[in-house]
Amino acid sequence: MTERYIDVLDPRGIPQQGAYDLARRPTSLQGATLGILSNSKPNGDLLLQAIQSELAERFHFSEVIYRHKGISSPSSGDVIADLEKCHIVLNAVGD
């Protein structure tokens, strides 16, 4: 009988440690550019749209930039470049 092996991969990746500064907080959201990053999981878009709707009742955003990325892949350079223009960015995970 031939032995068979299964390679088991560790999905946690390699932890990276370091000191990071917190992003500066805007003094007001009035007139700010809102970025929304969806990871394309089911219900994630519903959550992000609900939050966007609630925020829009309180604040006038000059622009809303809505971008999608793959479920398990990092954001592309184009997506990151678009979101770097934003004063705040919302991200959510949903299933």
Secondary structure as GFF3:
##gff-version 3
##sequence-region A 1 95
A	DSSP	beta_strand	33	38	.	.	.	ID=ss1
A	DSSP	alpha_helix	44	58	.	.	.	ID=ss2
A	DSSP	beta_strand	63	68	.	.	.	ID=ss3
A	DSSP	alpha_helix	77	83	.	.	.	ID=ss4
A	DSSP	beta_strand	88	92	.	.	.	ID=ss5
###
